[in-house]
Amino acid sequence: MKVVVILSLILSFLYANSNLERFVQAYKAKDMALACSLGRTLYRDNMRDEKILIASGHACAEDDFIDFIGVLQQRLGQTPASRKATVYFSTLLLKKRLISEYMHEGNDLSAYTLPLTDHILSQVFEAIKNGNFTTLSTSPRHIRIGDEQNYIDVSVKKKVYIKVFKEGKQVREHRYR
């Protein structure tokens, strides 16, 4: 029986190290989809290393897993870097929810002042807050931020869809529930 327990502990340790190595490689290669997926696995495996958790959060923010970073930040807060990351993650989560409120109910966002980031949610939030957009439809709400060739198209069905266009061609799509 002891052999089985020891063997299972060794295998789980090797599995966790394998995921950690793969995570680091994916993050360095800027493969944020894979890094986020592996980071979520490491989190579920009870990872406590704040540097890895912060990197997982950044990967998931880039890969639009905003809801996960809300959960992730529960394990952060022991160091100045992790507290700063927690503020960033909280900001993205709040902006996502406020954009959703605006797109579904039309609520005024002008009273909110939140930290600026370079994330697409920040760009959309600031444009809506400041009224720097064109309304294409009110039911369902559909807005455009930018000019004729370079713009962000924001629409809502059940999810909020944010499509980024450069020179008239779609280059990225984000979906948030």
C-alpha positions as CSV (number, residue, x, y, z in Angstrom):
1,M,0.0,0.0,0.0
2,K,2.8,2.4,0.8
3,V,4.4,1.7,-2.6
4,V,1.1,2.8,-4.3
5,V,1.0,6.0,-2.3
6,I,4.6,6.8,-2.9
7,L,4.3,6.0,-6.6
8,S,1.2,8.2,-7.0
9,L,3.0,11.1,-5.2
10,I,6.0,10.8,-7.5
11,L,3.8,10.7,-10.6
12,S,1.8,13.7,-9.6
13,F,5.0,15.6,-8.9
14,L,6.4,14.7,-12.3
15,Y,3.1,15.7,-14.0
16,A,3.0,19.0,-12.2
17,N,6.6,19.8,-13.1
18,S,5.9,18.8,-16.7
19,N,3.0,21.3,-16.8
20,L,5.1,23.9,-15.2
21,E,7.9,23.5,-17.8
22,R,5.4,23.5,-20.6
23,F,3.7,26.7,-19.1
24,V,7.1,28.5,-19.0
25,Q,7.9,27.5,-22.5
26,A,4.5,28.6,-23.8
27,Y,4.6,31.9,-22.0
28,K,8.1,32.7,-23.3
29,A,6.9,31.8,-26.8
30,K,4.0,34.2,-26.3
31,D,1.5,31.3,-26.9
32,M,-1.0,32.8,-24.5
33,A,-3.8,30.3,-25.3
34,L,-1.6,27.4,-24.2
35,A,-0.1,29.3,-21.3
36,C,-3.5,30.2,-20.0
37,S,-4.7,26.6,-20.3
38,L,-1.7,25.3,-18.5
39,G,-1.9,28.1,-16.0
40,R,-5.5,27.1,-15.2
41,T,-4.3,23.5,-14.7
42,L,-1.5,24.7,-12.4
43,Y,-4.0,26.7,-10.4
44,R,-6.3,23.7,-10.0
45,D,-3.3,21.7,-8.9
46,N,-2.9,24.2,-6.1
47,M,0.0,26.2,-7.4
48,R,1.0,28.8,-4.8
49,D,4.0,30.5,-6.6
50,E,2.8,34.0,-7.1
51,K,5.1,34.7,-10.1
52,I,3.6,31.7,-12.0
53,L,0.1,32.8,-11.0
54,I,0.7,36.4,-12.1
55,A,2.1,35.1,-15.5
56,S,-1.0,32.8,-15.8
57,G,-3.3,35.8,-15.1
58,H,-1.6,37.9,-17.8
59,A,-1.7,35.0,-20.3
60,C,-5.4,34.5,-19.5
61,A,-6.1,38.3,-19.8
62,E,-4.5,38.2,-23.3
63,D,-6.5,35.1,-24.2
64,D,-9.8,36.7,-23.0
65,F,-10.3,34.4,-20.0
66,I,-11.3,37.4,-17.8
67,D,-13.5,35.4,-15.4
68,F,-10.6,33.1,-14.5
69,I,-8.4,36.0,-13.4
70,G,-11.2,37.0,-11.0
71,V,-10.8,33.6,-9.3
72,L,-7.0,33.6,-9.6
73,Q,-6.5,36.8,-7.7
74,Q,-7.7,35.1,-4.5
75,R,-4.3,33.5,-4.2
76,L,-2.4,36.7,-4.8
77,G,-1.5,39.5,-2.4
78,Q,1.7,38.5,-0.5
79,T,4.1,40.7,-2.5
80,P,3.9,44.2,-4.0
81,A,4.1,42.7,-7.5
82,S,1.1,40.4,-6.8
83,R,-0.9,43.3,-5.3
84,K,-0.3,45.3,-8.4
85,A,-1.3,42.4,-10.6
86,T,-4.5,42.0,-8.5
87,V,-5.4,45.6,-9.2
88,Y,-4.9,45.1,-12.9
89,F,-7.0,41.9,-12.9
90,S,-9.7,43.5,-10.9
91,T,-9.8,46.5,-13.3
92,L,-10.2,44.2,-16.3
93,L,-13.0,42.3,-14.6
94,L,-14.8,45.4,-13.6
95,K,-14.5,47.0,-17.1
96,K,-15.8,43.8,-18.7
97,R,-18.8,43.9,-16.4
98,L,-19.5,47.6,-16.9
99,I,-19.2,47.3,-20.7
100,S,-21.7,44.4,-20.5
101,E,-24.0,46.6,-18.5
102,Y,-23.8,49.4,-21.0
103,M,-24.3,47.0,-24.0
104,H,-27.3,45.2,-22.4
105,E,-29.0,48.0,-20.5
106,G,-27.5,51.2,-21.8
107,N,-26.3,52.3,-18.3
108,D,-24.2,55.5,-18.2
109,L,-20.6,54.8,-17.5
110,S,-19.4,58.5,-17.3
111,A,-19.2,58.5,-13.5
112,Y,-16.6,55.7,-13.3
113,T,-12.9,56.4,-13.2
114,L,-10.7,53.3,-13.4
115,P,-7.0,52.8,-14.1
116,L,-6.0,52.8,-17.7
117,T,-4.4,49.7,-19.3
118,D,-3.4,48.7,-22.8
119,H,-6.0,45.9,-22.9
120,I,-8.9,46.1,-25.4
121,L,-11.4,46.3,-22.6
122,S,-9.8,49.5,-21.4
123,Q,-10.0,51.1,-24.8
124,V,-13.6,50.1,-25.2
125,F,-14.5,51.2,-21.7
126,E,-12.9,54.6,-22.0
127,A,-14.6,55.3,-25.4
128,I,-18.0,54.4,-24.0
129,K,-17.4,56.4,-20.8
130,N,-16.4,59.5,-22.8
131,G,-19.0,59.1,-25.5
132,N,-16.4,58.6,-28.3
133,F,-18.3,56.1,-30.4
134,T,-21.0,55.9,-33.1
135,T,-24.2,54.1,-32.3
136,L,-25.1,51.7,-35.2
137,S,-28.1,50.1,-33.5
138,T,-29.8,50.4,-30.1
139,S,-31.7,47.2,-30.0
140,P,-29.6,45.1,-29.9
141,R,-26.9,47.7,-29.0
142,H,-24.1,47.9,-31.6
143,I,-21.4,50.6,-31.5
144,R,-18.3,51.5,-33.5
145,I,-15.2,53.2,-32.0
146,G,-12.7,54.8,-34.4
147,D,-12.6,55.9,-38.0
148,E,-13.6,54.3,-41.4
149,Q,-10.6,52.0,-41.7
150,N,-9.3,51.4,-38.2
151,Y,-12.1,50.8,-35.7
152,I,-13.4,48.6,-32.9
153,D,-16.9,47.1,-33.5
154,V,-18.8,46.3,-30.3
155,S,-22.0,44.3,-30.4
156,V,-24.1,42.2,-28.1
157,K,-26.2,39.1,-28.3
158,K,-25.9,36.9,-25.2
159,K,-22.2,37.8,-25.2
160,V,-20.4,41.0,-25.8
161,Y,-18.4,40.8,-29.1
162,I,-15.5,43.1,-29.7
163,K,-14.0,43.0,-33.2
164,V,-10.9,44.9,-34.1
165,F,-10.4,46.2,-37.6
166,K,-7.2,47.5,-39.2
167,E,-7.4,49.0,-42.7
168,G,-10.9,47.7,-43.0
169,K,-10.0,44.1,-42.3
170,Q,-10.9,42.2,-39.1
171,V,-7.7,41.3,-37.3
172,R,-9.0,40.1,-33.9
173,E,-12.3,39.1,-32.2
174,H,-12.9,39.0,-28.5
175,R,-16.0,37.4,-26.8
176,Y,-17.0,38.1,-23.2
177,R,-19.9,36.6,-21.4
